[in-house]
Amino acid sequence: MEQVDKVGGITRKLMHVTRYKTKIYLDQQIIDIDQSSDR
């Protein structure tokens, strides 16, 4: 159940992306979901 809740939180963030922010991860740029979402 804990993992289901975690996936649900990520899904809600993805549904509320309002801007495009990136961060460096393993020498590449990826979308920073926490900074890009208004939730």
mmJSON file of the N, C-alpha and C atoms, coordinates in Angstrom:
{"data_MODEL":{"atom_site":{
"group_PDB":["ATOM","ATOM","ATOM","ATOM","ATOM","ATOM","ATOM","ATOM","ATOM","ATOM","ATOM","ATOM","ATOM","ATOM","ATOM","ATOM","ATOM","ATOM","ATOM","ATOM","ATOM","ATOM","ATOM","ATOM","ATOM","ATOM","ATOM","ATOM","ATOM","ATOM","ATOM","ATOM","ATOM","ATOM","ATOM","ATOM","ATOM","ATOM","ATOM","ATOM","ATOM","ATOM","ATOM","ATOM","ATOM","ATOM","ATOM","ATOM","ATOM","ATOM","ATOM","ATOM","ATOM","ATOM","ATOM","ATOM","ATOM","ATOM","ATOM","ATOM","ATOM","ATOM","ATOM","ATOM","ATOM","ATOM","ATOM","ATOM","ATOM","ATOM","ATOM","ATOM","ATOM","ATOM","ATOM","ATOM","ATOM","ATOM","ATOM","ATOM","ATOM","ATOM","ATOM","ATOM","ATOM","ATOM","ATOM","ATOM","ATOM","ATOM","ATOM","ATOM","ATOM","ATOM","ATOM","ATOM","ATOM","ATOM","ATOM","ATOM","ATOM","ATOM","ATOM","ATOM","ATOM","ATOM","ATOM","ATOM","ATOM","ATOM","ATOM","ATOM","ATOM","ATOM","ATOM","ATOM","ATOM"],
"id":[1,2,3,4,5,6,7,8,9,10,11,12,13,14,15,16,17,18,19,20,21,22,23,24,25,26,27,28,29,30,31,32,33,34,35,36,37,38,39,40,41,42,43,44,45,46,47,48,49,50,51,52,53,54,55,56,57,58,59,60,61,62,63,64,65,66,67,68,69,70,71,72,73,74,75,76,77,78,79,80,81,82,83,84,85,86,87,88,89,90,91,92,93,94,95,96,97,98,99,100,101,102,103,104,105,106,107,108,109,110,111,112,113,114,115,116,117],
"type_symbol":["N","C","C","N","C","C","N","C","C","N","C","C","N","C","C","N","C","C","N","C","C","N","C","C","N","C","C","N","C","C","N","C","C","N","C","C","N","C","C","N","C","C","N","C","C","N","C","C","N","C","C","N","C","C","N","C","C","N","C","C","N","C","C","N","C","C","N","C","C","N","C","C","N","C","C","N","C","C","N","C","C","N","C","C","N","C","C","N","C","C","N","C","C","N","C","C","N","C","C","N","C","C","N","C","C","N","C","C","N","C","C","N","C","C","N","C","C"],
"label_atom_id":["N","CA","C","N","CA","C","N","CA","C","N","CA","C","N","CA","C","N","CA","C","N","CA","C","N","CA","C","N","CA","C","N","CA","C","N","CA","C","N","CA","C","N","CA","C","N","CA","C","N","CA","C","N","CA","C","N","CA","C","N","CA","C","N","CA","C","N","CA","C","N","CA","C","N","CA","C","N","CA","C","N","CA","C","N","CA","C","N","CA","C","N","CA","C","N","CA","C","N","CA","C","N","CA","C","N","CA","C","N","CA","C","N","CA","C","N","CA","C","N","CA","C","N","CA","C","N","CA","C","N","CA","C","N","CA","C"],
"label_alt_id":[null,null,null,null,null,null,null,null,null,null,null,null,null,null,null,null,null,null,null,null,null,null,null,null,null,null,null,null,null,null,null,null,null,null,null,null,null,null,null,null,null,null,null,null,null,null,null,null,null,null,null,null,null,null,null,null,null,null,null,null,null,null,null,null,null,null,null,null,null,null,null,null,null,null,null,null,null,null,null,null,null,null,null,null,null,null,null,null,null,null,null,null,null,null,null,null,null,null,null,null,null,null,null,null,null,null,null,null,null,null,null,null,null,null,null,null,null],
"label_comp_id":["MET","MET","MET","GLU","GLU","GLU","GLN","GLN","GLN","VAL","VAL","VAL","ASP","ASP","ASP","LYS","LYS","LYS","VAL","VAL","VAL","GLY","GLY","GLY","GLY","GLY","GLY","ILE","ILE","ILE","THR","THR","THR","ARG","ARG","ARG","LYS","LYS","LYS","LEU","LEU","LEU","MET","MET","MET","HIS","HIS","HIS","VAL","VAL","VAL","THR","THR","THR","ARG","ARG","ARG","TYR","TYR","TYR","LYS","LYS","LYS","THR","THR","THR","LYS","LYS","LYS","ILE","ILE","ILE","TYR","TYR","TYR","LEU","LEU","LEU","ASP","ASP","ASP","GLN","GLN","GLN","GLN","GLN","GLN","ILE","ILE","ILE","ILE","ILE","ILE","ASP","ASP","ASP","ILE","ILE","ILE","ASP","ASP","ASP","GLN","GLN","GLN","SER","SER","SER","SER","SER","SER","ASP","ASP","ASP","ARG","ARG","ARG"],
"label_asym_id":["A","A","A","A","A","A","A","A","A","A","A","A","A","A","A","A","A","A","A","A","A","A","A","A","A","A","A","A","A","A","A","A","A","A","A","A","A","A","A","A","A","A","A","A","A","A","A","A","A","A","A","A","A","A","A","A","A","A","A","A","A","A","A","A","A","A","A","A","A","A","A","A","A","A","A","A","A","A","A","A","A","A","A","A","A","A","A","A","A","A","A","A","A","A","A","A","A","A","A","A","A","A","A","A","A","A","A","A","A","A","A","A","A","A","A","A","A"],
"label_entity_id":["1","1","1","1","1","1","1","1","1","1","1","1","1","1","1","1","1","1","1","1","1","1","1","1","1","1","1","1","1","1","1","1","1","1","1","1","1","1","1","1","1","1","1","1","1","1","1","1","1","1","1","1","1","1","1","1","1","1","1","1","1","1","1","1","1","1","1","1","1","1","1","1","1","1","1","1","1","1","1","1","1","1","1","1","1","1","1","1","1","1","1","1","1","1","1","1","1","1","1","1","1","1","1","1","1","1","1","1","1","1","1","1","1","1","1","1","1"],
"label_seq_id":[1,1,1,2,2,2,3,3,3,4,4,4,5,5,5,6,6,6,7,7,7,8,8,8,9,9,9,10,10,10,11,11,11,12,12,12,13,13,13,14,14,14,15,15,15,16,16,16,17,17,17,18,18,18,19,19,19,20,20,20,21,21,21,22,22,22,23,23,23,24,24,24,25,25,25,26,26,26,27,27,27,28,28,28,29,29,29,30,30,30,31,31,31,32,32,32,33,33,33,34,34,34,35,35,35,36,36,36,37,37,37,38,38,38,39,39,39],
"pdbx_PDB_ins_code":[null,null,null,null,null,null,null,null,null,null,null,null,null,null,null,null,null,null,null,null,null,null,null,null,null,null,null,null,null,null,null,null,null,null,null,null,null,null,null,null,null,null,null,null,null,null,null,null,null,null,null,null,null,null,null,null,null,null,null,null,null,null,null,null,null,null,null,null,null,null,null,null,null,null,null,null,null,null,null,null,null,null,null,null,null,null,null,null,null,null,null,null,null,null,null,null,null,null,null,null,null,null,null,null,null,null,null,null,null,null,null,null,null,null,null,null,null],
"Cartn_x":[0.815,0.0,0.867,1.998,2.887,3.372,3.737,4.216,3.095,1.882,0.732,0.497,0.583,0.432,1.522,2.736,3.864,3.648,3.229,2.951,1.802,0.793,-0.329,0.128,1.045,1.582,2.343,3.135,3.886,2.922,1.881,0.892,0.193,-0.182,-0.834,0.097,1.383,2.343,2.442,2.491,2.583,1.349,0.2,-1.04,-1.104,-0.268,-0.318,0.973,1.681,2.888,2.463,3.028,2.669,3.855,5.047,6.251,7.297,8.356,9.38,10.661,10.992,12.231,13.036,14.345,15.205,16.22,16.824,17.926,18.911,20.124,21.156,21.036,21.059,21.015,21.896,22.938,23.89,24.418,24.869,25.462,24.49,23.187,22.178,21.131,20.397,19.307,18.012,17.265,15.959,14.947,13.677,12.623,12.508,12.511,12.339,10.836,10.205,8.752,8.328,9.086,8.716,8.706,9.674,9.75,8.817,8.42,7.582,6.085,5.727,4.319,3.867,2.603,2.064,1.49,1.729,1.243,2.369],
"Cartn_y":[-1.191,0.0,1.266,1.204,2.372,2.737,1.754,2.0,2.507,2.008,2.477,3.958,4.347,5.753,6.613,6.094,6.829,7.066,6.035,6.158,7.133,7.085,8.019,9.459,9.719,11.065,11.543,10.674,11.023,11.311,10.494,10.688,12.03,12.392,13.693,14.839,14.726,15.773,15.888,14.764,14.78,15.424,15.224,15.787,17.304,17.844,19.268,20.012,19.52,20.221,21.537,22.638,23.964,24.707,24.209,24.846,23.759,24.137,23.181,23.503,22.701,22.855,21.57,21.703,20.525,20.491,19.319,19.155,18.162,18.191,17.276,15.946,14.854,13.511,12.623,12.086,11.22,11.894,13.123,13.902,14.229,14.156,14.509,15.392,16.139,16.934,16.141,16.13,15.486,16.492,16.239,17.121,16.926,18.025,18.015,18.121,16.998,16.95,17.797,17.755,18.521,20.025,20.52,21.946,22.357,21.417,21.712,21.659,21.03,20.856,21.921,22.293,23.257,22.565,21.28,20.513,20.127],
"Cartn_z":[0.0,0.0,0.0,0.67,0.714,-0.688,-1.477,-2.833,-3.735,-3.532,-4.303,-4.008,-2.738,-2.361,-2.983,-3.019,-3.604,-5.105,-5.813,-7.25,-7.486,-6.616,-6.721,-6.576,-5.653,-5.469,-6.696,-7.279,-8.49,-9.637,-9.76,-10.819,-10.674,-9.445,-9.215,-9.603,-9.274,-9.656,-11.174,-11.87,-13.333,-13.96,-13.339,-13.87,-13.669,-12.783,-12.473,-12.833,-13.826,-14.288,-14.921,-14.431,-14.939,-15.529,-15.3,-15.841,-16.082,-16.748,-17.152,-16.4,-15.407,-14.647,-14.791,-14.884,-15.012,-13.88,-13.723,-12.789,-13.39,-12.904,-13.387,-12.649,-13.404,-12.841,-13.701,-13.114,-13.832,-15.098,-14.958,-16.052,-17.188,-16.922,-17.918,-17.253,-18.054,-17.52,-17.612,-16.501,-16.471,-15.942,-16.175,-15.66,-14.156,-13.431,-11.979,-11.698,-11.438,-11.253,-10.067,-8.975,-7.789,-8.069,-8.828,-9.133,-10.274,-11.108,-12.265,-11.949,-10.861,-10.509,-9.53,-9.626,-8.673,-7.446,-7.293,-6.126,-5.231],
"occupancy":[1.0,1.0,1.0,1.0,1.0,1.0,1.0,1.0,1.0,1.0,1.0,1.0,1.0,1.0,1.0,1.0,1.0,1.0,1.0,1.0,1.0,1.0,1.0,1.0,1.0,1.0,1.0,1.0,1.0,1.0,1.0,1.0,1.0,1.0,1.0,1.0,1.0,1.0,1.0,1.0,1.0,1.0,1.0,1.0,1.0,1.0,1.0,1.0,1.0,1.0,1.0,1.0,1.0,1.0,1.0,1.0,1.0,1.0,1.0,1.0,1.0,1.0,1.0,1.0,1.0,1.0,1.0,1.0,1.0,1.0,1.0,1.0,1.0,1.0,1.0,1.0,1.0,1.0,1.0,1.0,1.0,1.0,1.0,1.0,1.0,1.0,1.0,1.0,1.0,1.0,1.0,1.0,1.0,1.0,1.0,1.0,1.0,1.0,1.0,1.0,1.0,1.0,1.0,1.0,1.0,1.0,1.0,1.0,1.0,1.0,1.0,1.0,1.0,1.0,1.0,1.0,1.0],
"B_iso_or_equiv":[0.0,0.0,0.0,0.0,0.0,0.0,0.0,0.0,0.0,0.0,0.0,0.0,0.0,0.0,0.0,0.0,0.0,0.0,0.0,0.0,0.0,0.0,0.0,0.0,0.0,0.0,0.0,0.0,0.0,0.0,0.0,0.0,0.0,0.0,0.0,0.0,0.0,0.0,0.0,0.0,0.0,0.0,0.0,0.0,0.0,0.0,0.0,0.0,0.0,0.0,0.0,0.0,0.0,0.0,0.0,0.0,0.0,0.0,0.0,0.0,0.0,0.0,0.0,0.0,0.0,0.0,0.0,0.0,0.0,0.0,0.0,0.0,0.0,0.0,0.0,0.0,0.0,0.0,0.0,0.0,0.0,0.0,0.0,0.0,0.0,0.0,0.0,0.0,0.0,0.0,0.0,0.0,0.0,0.0,0.0,0.0,0.0,0.0,0.0,0.0,0.0,0.0,0.0,0.0,0.0,0.0,0.0,0.0,0.0,0.0,0.0,0.0,0.0,0.0,0.0,0.0,0.0],
"pdbx_formal_charge":[null,null,null,null,null,null,null,null,null,null,null,null,null,null,null,null,null,null,null,null,null,null,null,null,null,null,null,null,null,null,null,null,null,null,null,null,null,null,null,null,null,null,null,null,null,null,null,null,null,null,null,null,null,null,null,null,null,null,null,null,null,null,null,null,null,null,null,null,null,null,null,null,null,null,null,null,null,null,null,null,null,null,null,null,null,null,null,null,null,null,null,null,null,null,null,null,null,null,null,null,null,null,null,null,null,null,null,null,null,null,null,null,null,null,null,null,null],
"auth_seq_id":[1,1,1,2,2,2,3,3,3,4,4,4,5,5,5,6,6,6,7,7,7,8,8,8,9,9,9,10,10,10,11,11,11,12,12,12,13,13,13,14,14,14,15,15,15,16,16,16,17,17,17,18,18,18,19,19,19,20,20,20,21,21,21,22,22,22,23,23,23,24,24,24,25,25,25,26,26,26,27,27,27,28,28,28,29,29,29,30,30,30,31,31,31,32,32,32,33,33,33,34,34,34,35,35,35,36,36,36,37,37,37,38,38,38,39,39,39],
"auth_comp_id":["MET","MET","MET","GLU","GLU","GLU","GLN","GLN","GLN","VAL","VAL","VAL","ASP","ASP","ASP","LYS","LYS","LYS","VAL","VAL","VAL","GLY","GLY","GLY","GLY","GLY","GLY","ILE","ILE","ILE","THR","THR","THR","ARG","ARG","ARG","LYS","LYS","LYS","LEU","LEU","LEU","MET","MET","MET","HIS","HIS","HIS","VAL","VAL","VAL","THR","THR","THR","ARG","ARG","ARG","TYR","TYR","TYR","LYS","LYS","LYS","THR","THR","THR","LYS","LYS","LYS","ILE","ILE","ILE","TYR","TYR","TYR","LEU","LEU","LEU","ASP","ASP","ASP","GLN","GLN","GLN","GLN","GLN","GLN","ILE","ILE","ILE","ILE","ILE","ILE","ASP","ASP","ASP","ILE","ILE","ILE","ASP","ASP","ASP","GLN","GLN","GLN","SER","SER","SER","SER","SER","SER","ASP","ASP","ASP","ARG","ARG","ARG"],
"auth_asym_id":["A","A","A","A","A","A","A","A","A","A","A","A","A","A","A","A","A","A","A","A","A","A","A","A","A","A","A","A","A","A","A","A","A","A","A","A","A","A","A","A","A","A","A","A","A","A","A","A","A","A","A","A","A","A","A","A","A","A","A","A","A","A","A","A","A","A","A","A","A","A","A","A","A","A","A","A","A","A","A","A","A","A","A","A","A","A","A","A","A","A","A","A","A","A","A","A","A","A","A","A","A","A","A","A","A","A","A","A","A","A","A","A","A","A","A","A","A"],
"auth_atom_id":["N","CA","C","N","CA","C","N","CA","C","N","CA","C","N","CA","C","N","CA","C","N","CA","C","N","CA","C","N","CA","C","N","CA","C","N","CA","C","N","CA","C","N","CA","C","N","CA","C","N","CA","C","N","CA","C","N","CA","C","N","CA","C","N","CA","C","N","CA","C","N","CA","C","N","CA","C","N","CA","C","N","CA","C","N","CA","C","N","CA","C","N","CA","C","N","CA","C","N","CA","C","N","CA","C","N","CA","C","N","CA","C","N","CA","C","N","CA","C","N","CA","C","N","CA","C","N","CA","C","N","CA","C","N","CA","C"],
"pdbx_PDB_model_num":[1,1,1,1,1,1,1,1,1,1,1,1,1,1,1,1,1,1,1,1,1,1,1,1,1,1,1,1,1,1,1,1,1,1,1,1,1,1,1,1,1,1,1,1,1,1,1,1,1,1,1,1,1,1,1,1,1,1,1,1,1,1,1,1,1,1,1,1,1,1,1,1,1,1,1,1,1,1,1,1,1,1,1,1,1,1,1,1,1,1,1,1,1,1,1,1,1,1,1,1,1,1,1,1,1,1,1,1,1,1,1,1,1,1,1,1,1]
}}}
